[in-house]
Amino acid sequence: MLWSDINNARQPLLDAFTKETGIKVNSTRVQYNELLNKINTAVQGGGDLDVIEMDTIWTAQFASAGWIDDLTSRIGDNVKKDIPDSAISAVTFQGKLYGMPWFNSAKHLFYNEKLLKDAGFNAPPATLDEFVAQAKAATKQGQWGSVWSWKQSEALICDWVSIMFTKKGAQMLDSNGKAAFNTTGGTEALQWMVDLLYTHKAADPASLEYTEDDVKKAFYTGTVALTYNWEGTLPDGNDPEKSKAAPNVKIGLLPGSADVKSSSINGSEGWAILKVAKNKDAAVKLVEYMVSPAWQKQSAIINGDYPVLASLYSDADLAKKVQDFAVYGEQFKYLAVRPQVVNYTQASDIIQKHLHEALLQKASPKDSMDAAADEVNKVGNTP
C-alpha cells in the first residue's frame, strides 16, 4: 500500500490487521506531495502497489482515467452503514463507489470565548448574519473580529464553499463540470466576504495573503475572536506555551442560515485499489478493515485521526481524550463535497483567481463570478 504515514505512527494498526487476517502488508510511505507521482508510476506498470491513499479531489480523475477499481459490488452495506453520506460521496464518481474514506476532516468554527463575552455574546454565531454582528462588535484597536485563509489557493475555495452552501440548493459545478456557482449561491457568498472586509471592516485584511497555517498563528495571538479552520487548531490553541489565546479557545458548528443549520467542506481522504493491483482480494479486506471500528478507534487514539464512523462520536473513551469531541462529529454531518468531476483542479484554479480579484476590489462579485463561470465552461470536463 502507498500512503503518507511518514512517521510510521499507524504501523500498530497494520500489525493488528496482519494478526487478525494473516495478510502481511508491505507499506510504502511518502510525503503527501509525492503521492501523485508514485501513483502515476504504478499505473504505468512501474510499481507493485495494490491499495493507495486517495485525496477526495482525485476521485473523479482516477476513476475516469481507469486507474482504480469500481468497488460498488465489493464493499457490503454492513461496512458502509455507519459512514455518513458526505464521506461516501467523497469516494464516489458517477454513482459508483471507487474507494472507502480514511478519516473525517472539515473546517470548524473556532472562537475566543473571552473576546466574544467581552463583546457581549455568550454563544458563538449560529448564522452568517450573527457572525457579522459578532465580528463587528469584537473588532477594535489591536483586535480583529475574524481572520480567514483567503490567499489565492484551494484554502480560499474551502472557505467560499462553506459560506456558499449556507444557501439551500447551492452547487459549485454540475455533473458535467459546467459552472453552477454563479447562479446558485457563489456570487452571494463572495459578496458576503467582500462586505465583511470592506463594509463591516470585521476581517483582518491580512487574510488575503493567509492560508490555514497563517490563520492559526494569527488566532493564537489571542487578538482574533472568530475563525474557520481544520481540526488541528486544537489542542494547541489552549496550550499556554503555544498560544496566547489559551485557555479560551472553543469549537462550534460553522454558521448556517435560516434554511441550513450549518455548512462546512469535506477535507477527508480515502483508500482506493489500483486496477493493476495483483492482490485484489487481500486489498479489499484491508480497505474494509481500515473503516472498521477496531481501526477507526485506535487510529483516533494513537494519531488523532477523526473517525468516519458516526457511532464513534459517542464513544466514551474518545470523548475523554478530545475536547468537545462530539462537536466535531456533529459538524461532519453538514459537509459540502467538492465536485467529483474530471476538470475540478482546472476549475478551482480559475475560480480562485476571480474570487481573489473581487476580494482585492478589482472587480465586483457578480462580474468576477460570471467571468469565472465563462472560463470554467470553456475548459470542458475531459481527463
Order of alpha helices (4+ residues) and beta strands (2+ residues): beta-alpha-beta-alpha-beta-alpha-alpha-alpha-beta-beta-beta-beta-alpha-alpha-beta-alpha-alpha-alpha-beta-beta-beta-beta-alpha-alpha-alpha-alpha-beta-alpha-alpha
